[in-house]
Amino acid sequence: MGIYQPAPEVDEVAAVRGAGAKISETGEVIVEEEAEEDEDEEVTEKKTVSAGSKKSSAESTTLSVSQLHVLKDPETVRWAIEGLAYLSLNAEVKEEIVGDPEFVCLLFHVAALDLKESAFPLASVLAQLTNSFPKNQIEPEMLELAKFSKQHIPEEHPLDSATHVTERRRRLVNAGLSVTLYNLTMRLAAGPVGGQHGLRELIARIAEEIPNRGKLIQAGAGKALLDLTLKSNTDTGKLFAAQSLARLTITADPRVSFPGQRSLELVRPLLKLLAIDCDGLQNFEGLLALTNLASLDNLHRHRIMAERGVPSIDHYLFEDHPMLRRAAAECVANMAQYHPFVVACGGQLPVDDTDLGAKLPFLSSSTERVKLLVLYCCEFEDLFLVRASIGALATMSYDPGVIKLITKASSWFETIQTLAGHDACCLQHRAAHLLRNMALYGEQSLCEYFCRSNMLEVILSLSQLPDISPSEPLPTDTVSLHPGVPEEQLRQITQTDRKKTRDCALEALRKLQEYGLVERLGTDGSGREKA
């Protein structure tokens, strides 16, 4: 029932059969037509077609598609990009394309032409050039079974190795890939390209390389990714876009990458990365990004609570994976600067009616969070977790309710003593700040308990800590807690921690003096106060 096709004329068939076809050394098919009048004159018309070898296809692709700049018909451009999308599955073709800067610029120019029909295949080309499709991991048992049954096992092409892929991504980003991604996501996202799996993976893979993130931000990737997380995308696509947003938020200051109120819009997509059906990397990057947002101001902390993100963060406090647990504790340490969060942890001080947090309907007390942080202060195998936990407790200890919860935890007394005598000055400072708040805002009976026990000796020793001399080596734990910090800068940080530790201990001693539990403070030869 198809359309009737008339039989070709005999002369037409003879003309085709009479044409001579040869294959050049490069694999190109050369069609030669002989003139009827003079056999010595040959008019040769060369057309590049699909060759048998991979090398010829790579060389001919650039020659044939590089004529896109003279094409006027959008339909022709579309089919040219479609063909290139098929050819770019070949690793050698990828190298040939990326190795031609003029062709790469021409390819990027197609994204700026607003040709919606060409957007989908163009996104496929870019995804294949950067190997942005997820790879299926073959189980070792299945691999052995395939070998035993003598089945064909696909092998990775040498040009698709991690080194070559990273180099191709770098060259494409330097050529302007960031702007092209912006054009594809902002101008053409209304079409099927908005949900194109390769484009989502492409943005996420490009954001993996830290040097590329700054160029993505300069090209406006933040706005484009926000649009992909909020509209015209599938659920999987929104997760990939949110993961890319998290990577940009981790690397750069959110106030610069997302100026104004736009940084508040990051909270909702980032919280989606904390879902239990996301992989561990997405969970970890989401927690780090939320930690950066929580460090900005109370508006961002309130937004995290208003979007009900605290229960999701609490979930990862109980994770077995050390990196997830540490990231969750650091996020809690930043959230502890917001008083409604302290109330949600069991604080007793009322929330000001003018505070936005007063309108939160779920300020229920959670005693387990404080107890868990006290227990994590003993995990000395992970000093980053200890620093975040003791920092959160020290920040929240201005509230008498939190102090009561700390003293109800098991082994709290020995834990604070151990941290106060730790080699790392940052841990000493946080422990001294906690002792200061317990003396200032706790009950008098707690101060009396300090004086009856050896905690008074700990406070006295903290108040008399000497400065670090220029020749004194820095403690190993201090260096490990500040990776990548120059020694001179680290020495200044340590000196500042020592000074703040002394000040906190002296304030605690003054409070004990007010209660009449210690004698009046005197001064030593350097003018410092001492008990």
C-alpha positions in Angstrom: 0.0 0.0 0.0 2.9 2.4 -0.6 3.3 5.1 -3.2 3.9 3.8 -6.7 7.5 4.3 -7.8 8.0 4.2 -11.6 10.7 2.0 -13.0 13.9 3.9 -13.9 14.7 4.5 -17.5 17.4 2.3 -19.1 19.5 5.2 -19.9 19.6 6.4 -16.3 20.6 3.0 -15.1 23.3 2.7 -17.7 24.7 6.1 -16.8 25.1 5.1 -13.2 26.7 1.8 -14.0 29.0 3.5 -16.4 30.4 5.8 -13.8 33.8 4.8 -12.5 34.2 4.5 -8.7 37.6 4.5 -7.0 38.7 4.6 -3.3 41.5 6.9 -2.5 44.2 6.2 0.1 42.3 8.2 2.7 39.2 6.0 2.2 37.2 8.6 0.2 35.0 7.4 -2.6 35.7 9.2 -5.8 33.1 9.1 -8.5 34.5 9.8 -12.0 32.2 10.4 -15.0 33.9 10.0 -18.5 32.9 12.5 -21.2 31.4 10.9 -24.3 33.3 13.1 -26.8 36.8 13.0 -25.4 38.0 10.1 -23.2 41.2 11.9 -22.3 39.3 14.7 -20.5 37.9 13.7 -17.1 35.6 15.8 -15.0 35.9 14.4 -11.5 33.4 15.1 -8.8 34.4 14.1 -5.4 31.9 13.4 -2.7 32.8 12.4 0.9 30.7 9.6 2.2 30.8 7.2 5.0 34.1 5.3 4.7 34.8 1.8 5.9 37.7 2.7 8.3 37.4 4.7 11.5 40.3 7.0 10.4 38.7 8.0 7.2 35.4 8.8 8.8 37.1 11.0 11.3 38.9 12.9 8.6 36.0 13.2 6.3 33.6 14.4 9.0 35.4 17.7 9.5 35.6 18.4 5.8 31.9 17.7 5.1 30.3 19.3 8.1 32.6 22.3 8.2 30.6 23.8 5.4 27.8 24.6 7.9 28.5 28.3 7.7 27.4 28.5 4.1 24.2 26.6 4.7 21.1 28.7 4.8 18.4 26.1 5.2 17.7 25.3 8.9 16.6 21.8 7.9 19.9 21.1 6.3 21.8 22.3 9.4 19.6 20.0 11.4 20.3 16.9 9.4 24.0 17.8 9.3 24.0 17.9 13.1 22.0 14.7 13.2 24.7 13.0 11.1 27.4 14.4 13.3 25.6 13.1 16.4 25.8 9.6 14.9 29.4 9.9 13.8 30.6 11.3 17.2 30.0 8.0 18.8 33.4 7.1 17.4 36.2 8.0 19.7 38.5 9.0 16.9 35.9 11.3 15.5 35.6 13.0 18.9 39.4 13.7 18.9 39.2 15.0 15.3 36.4 17.4 16.1 37.8 18.7 19.2 41.2 19.1 17.5 39.7 21.6 15.0 39.1 24.9 16.8 37.3 26.5 13.8 34.9 23.6 13.6 34.3 23.7 17.3 33.5 27.5 17.1 31.1 26.8 14.2 29.4 24.0 16.2 28.9 26.4 19.2 27.6 29.0 16.8 24.7 26.7 15.9 23.5 26.9 19.5 23.2 30.7 19.2 21.1 30.5 16.0 17.9 29.7 17.9 17.3 26.6 15.8 15.1 24.6 18.1 15.1 21.6 15.7 18.9 21.4 16.0 19.1 21.8 19.7 18.5 18.1 20.6 21.1 16.6 18.3 23.5 19.4 19.2 23.2 18.5 22.9 23.8 14.9 21.9 27.0 15.8 20.1 28.3 17.8 23.0 27.4 15.0 25.5 29.3 12.5 23.4 32.3 14.7 22.9 32.6 15.0 26.7 31.6 11.4 27.5 28.7 12.7 29.6 26.6 9.6 29.5 26.5 7.3 32.5 28.4 4.1 32.2 26.8 0.8 33.2 29.1 -1.0 35.7 29.5 -4.6 34.8 29.5 -6.9 37.8 32.7 -9.0 38.0 30.6 -12.2 38.2 28.7 -11.3 35.0 32.1 -10.5 33.3 33.5 -13.9 34.2 30.3 -15.6 33.1 30.5 -13.8 29.7 34.1 -14.9 29.3 33.2 -18.5 30.1 30.4 -18.5 27.6 32.7 -16.9 25.0 30.4 -13.9 24.5 31.7 -10.6 23.1 32.8 -8.2 25.8 33.0 -4.6 24.7 36.3 -2.9 25.4 36.8 0.8 26.1 38.5 2.7 23.3 41.9 4.1 24.3 40.8 7.6 23.3 37.9 7.3 25.7 40.1 7.0 28.7 39.8 9.4 31.6 42.9 11.4 30.5 41.6 12.0 27.0 38.1 12.8 28.2 39.4 15.4 30.7 41.5 17.0 28.0 38.6 17.2 25.6 36.4 18.8 28.3 39.1 21.3 29.1 39.6 22.3 25.5 35.9 22.6 24.9 35.4 24.8 28.0 38.3 27.0 26.9 36.6 27.3 23.5 33.3 28.6 25.0 31.3 25.5 26.0 29.9 27.4 29.0 28.2 30.0 26.8 26.8 27.2 24.6 25.3 25.4 27.5 23.7 28.6 28.6 22.2 29.1 25.2 20.9 25.5 25.1 19.3 25.7 28.5 17.9 29.2 28.4 16.8 29.7 24.8 15.9 26.1 23.9 14.8 24.5 27.1 11.2 24.9 26.2 11.6 22.1 23.6 12.6 18.5 24.1 16.2 19.6 24.8 15.1 20.7 28.2 14.6 17.1 29.3 17.5 15.8 27.3 19.4 13.3 29.4 22.8 14.0 27.8 22.5 17.8 28.4 21.8 17.3 32.1 24.7 14.9 32.4 26.9 17.2 30.4 26.4 20.1 32.8 27.0 17.9 35.8 30.2 16.4 34.3 31.6 19.7 33.3 31.0 21.0 36.9 33.0 18.0 38.2 36.3 19.8 37.3 36.8 22.6 39.9 38.7 24.9 37.4 35.6 24.8 35.1 33.2 26.0 37.7 34.3 29.6 37.6 33.8 29.7 33.8 30.3 28.2 34.2 29.4 30.9 36.7 30.7 33.6 34.4 28.6 32.3 31.6 25.4 32.5 33.7 25.2 28.8 34.5 23.6 29.6 37.9 20.5 31.1 36.4 20.2 28.4 33.7 20.6 25.6 36.3 18.0 27.2 38.6 15.5 27.2 35.7 16.3 23.5 35.0 15.6 22.7 38.6 12.3 24.5 38.8 10.6 24.0 35.4 10.7 22.3 32.0 12.6 19.2 33.3 12.1 15.7 34.5 12.6 14.6 38.0 16.0 13.0 37.1 17.0 16.1 35.2 16.1 18.3 38.2 18.4 16.2 40.4 21.3 16.5 37.9 20.8 20.3 37.7 20.6 20.5 41.5 23.9 18.6 41.8 25.5 21.1 39.5 24.2 23.9 41.5 25.6 22.3 44.6 29.1 22.1 43.0 29.0 25.8 42.1 27.8 26.7 45.6 30.6 24.7 47.2 33.4 26.3 45.1 32.3 30.0 45.0 30.7 32.4 47.4 26.9 32.0 46.9 26.5 35.8 47.3 28.6 36.3 44.2 27.4 33.4 42.1 23.7 34.1 43.0 23.4 37.7 43.9 20.4 39.2 45.7 17.6 37.0 46.8 18.5 34.4 44.2 20.7 32.5 46.6 17.5 31.8 48.7 16.1 29.9 45.8 18.9 27.4 46.1 17.6 25.8 49.3 14.7 23.9 47.8 16.6 22.1 45.0 19.6 21.4 47.3 17.3 19.7 49.8 16.2 17.4 47.0 19.7 16.0 47.0 19.2 14.8 50.6 16.6 12.3 49.5 17.4 8.7 50.4 17.0 7.5 46.8 19.9 9.8 45.8 23.4 8.4 45.7 26.0 9.2 48.4 27.9 11.8 46.3 24.7 13.8 45.7 23.9 13.6 49.5 27.4 14.8 50.3 27.5 17.6 47.9 24.0 18.7 48.9 25.1 18.9 52.6 28.2 20.9 51.8 26.2 23.4 49.7 23.7 23.8 52.5 26.5 24.3 55.0 27.8 27.2 52.9 24.3 28.7 52.7 23.8 28.3 56.4 27.0 30.3 57.0 25.7 33.4 55.3 22.9 34.9 57.5 19.7 34.1 59.3 17.6 34.5 56.2 19.2 31.4 54.7 19.0 29.5 57.9 15.3 30.4 58.3 14.7 29.3 54.7 16.3 25.9 55.4 14.1 25.4 58.4 11.0 26.7 56.5 11.6 24.2 53.8 11.7 21.5 56.5 15.3 20.7 55.8 16.4 20.1 59.4 14.9 16.5 59.6 16.8 15.6 56.4 20.1 17.0 57.9 19.4 15.1 61.1 19.1 11.9 59.2 22.7 12.1 58.0 23.9 12.6 61.5 23.2 8.9 62.1 24.8 7.7 58.9 27.6 5.2 59.1 29.6 6.9 56.3 32.1 9.3 58.0 32.0 11.9 55.2 28.2 12.2 55.3 28.2 12.3 59.1 30.9 15.0 59.2 29.1 17.1 56.5 25.8 16.9 58.5 27.6 18.0 61.7 29.2 21.0 60.0 25.8 22.0 58.7 24.3 21.8 62.2 27.2 23.9 63.5 26.3 26.7 61.1 22.6 26.3 61.8 23.3 26.6 65.5 23.8 30.4 65.0 20.0 30.8 64.5 18.1 31.0 67.7 14.9 29.2 66.5 17.1 26.3 65.6 18.5 26.3 69.2 14.9 26.3 70.4 14.3 23.3 68.1 17.3 21.6 69.8 15.8 22.1 73.3 16.5 25.7 74.1 14.4 27.5 76.7 14.9 31.1 75.7 11.8 32.4 73.9 11.9 33.4 70.3 11.4 37.1 69.6 8.0 37.9 68.1 9.7 40.0 65.4 11.9 37.1 64.3 10.8 35.2 61.2 11.5 32.0 63.1 8.6 32.7 65.5 6.2 31.8 62.7 7.7 28.4 62.2 5.0 25.9 63.3 7.4 23.0 64.1 9.7 24.3 66.7 9.5 21.0 68.6 12.3 20.2 71.1 14.8 17.6 70.1 17.0 16.3 72.9 18.6 13.6 70.9 20.5 16.0 68.6 22.3 17.6 71.6 23.1 14.2 73.1 24.4 12.9 69.8 26.7 15.9 69.4 28.1 15.3 72.9 28.8 11.7 71.9 30.5 12.8 68.6 32.9 14.9 70.7 34.6 11.6 71.7 35.1 10.4 68.1 38.8 11.4 68.0 39.5 9.3 64.9 37.7 12.0 63.0 38.8 15.4 64.3 36.7 17.3 61.7 33.6 15.7 63.2 34.8 16.5 66.7 35.4 20.2 65.8 32.0 20.5 64.2 30.2 18.9 67.2 32.0 20.9 69.9 31.5 24.0 67.8 27.8 23.5 67.6 27.5 22.8 71.3 29.6 25.9 72.2 27.5 28.1 69.9 24.2 26.9 71.4 25.4 26.9 75.1 24.2 30.4 75.7 20.7 28.9 76.3 20.2 27.3 79.7 18.0 24.6 78.2 20.9 23.4 76.0 23.3 23.4 79.0 20.9 21.1 80.9 20.7 18.8 78.0 24.5 18.7 77.8 24.9 17.8 81.5 22.3 15.0 81.1 24.5 13.3 78.5 26.8 10.5 79.6 30.5 11.3 80.1 30.0 15.0 79.3 32.4 16.0 82.1 35.3 13.8 80.9 34.6 14.8 77.3 35.0 18.6 78.0 38.1 18.0 80.0 39.7 16.0 77.2 38.9 18.6 74.6 40.2 21.4 76.9 43.6 19.6 77.1 43.8 18.7 73.4 46.8 19.6 71.3 44.7 21.3 68.6 44.1 24.9 69.6 40.8 25.2 67.7 39.4 22.4 69.9 40.7 24.0 73.0 39.1 27.3 72.1 35.7 25.7 71.6 35.9 23.8 74.8 36.9 26.9 76.7 34.0 28.8 75.1 31.6 26.0 76.2 33.0 26.2 79.8 32.6 30.0 79.8 28.9 29.8 78.7 28.2 27.1 81.3 29.6 29.3 84.0 27.8 32.5 82.8 24.4 31.1 81.8 24.2 27.8 83.8 23.0 27.4 87.3 25.2 28.3 90.3 25.1 24.7 91.4 27.0 23.8 88.2 29.7 26.3 89.0 30.0 24.9 92.5 30.4 21.4 91.0 33.2 22.8 88.8 35.0 24.1 91.9 34.6 20.8 93.8 36.0 18.8 90.9 39.2 19.1 89.0 37.5 21.2 86.3 38.7 24.3 88.2 42.3 23.3 87.5 41.4 22.9 83.8 40.0 26.4 83.7 43.0 27.8 85.5 45.4 26.1 83.1 43.5 27.4 80.1 43.7 31.0 81.5 47.5 30.7 81.6 48.2 29.3 78.2 51.4 30.9 76.7 51.7 32.4 73.3 53.2 30.3 70.5 56.8 31.2 69.9 58.0 31.6 66.3 60.4 28.6 66.8 57.8 26.3 68.4 56.6 23.6 66.0 52.8 23.5 65.4 50.9 20.5 66.7 50.2 17.7 64.2 46.5 17.8 64.8 46.4 21.6 64.2 48.0 21.1 60.8 45.7 18.2 59.9 42.6 20.3 60.7 43.7 23.1 58.4 44.8 21.4 55.1 46.4 23.6 52.6 46.9 26.6 54.9 50.4 28.2 54.7 52.4 27.8 57.8 52.6 31.5 58.6 48.9 31.9 58.3 48.3 28.8 60.3 50.5 30.2 63.0 48.5 33.3 63.2 45.2 31.3 63.4 46.7 29.3 66.3 47.8 32.4 68.1 44.3 33.9 67.8 42.8 30.6 69.2 45.2 30.7 72.1 44.2 34.3 73.0 40.5 33.6 72.7 40.9 30.5 74.9 42.6 32.6 77.6 39.8 35.2 77.4 37.1 32.6 77.8 38.8 31.0 80.7 39.2 34.3 82.5 35.5 35.2 82.0 34.6 31.9 83.6 36.9 32.6 86.5 35.3 36.1 87.0 31.9 34.5 87.2 33.2 32.0 89.8 34.6 35.0 91.7 31.2 36.6 91.7 29.8 33.5 93.4 32.6 33.7 95.9 34.0 30.4 94.8 37.5 31.6 94.0 39.7 34.4 95.2 40.1 37.7 93.5 42.0 37.6 90.3 45.5 39.2 90.3 48.0 40.0 87.5 51.3 38.4 86.6 54.4 40.1 85.4 53.1 40.5 81.9 49.9 42.2 83.1 47.7 39.2 82.5 45.0 38.3 85.0 45.4 35.1 87.1 43.6 33.4 89.9 
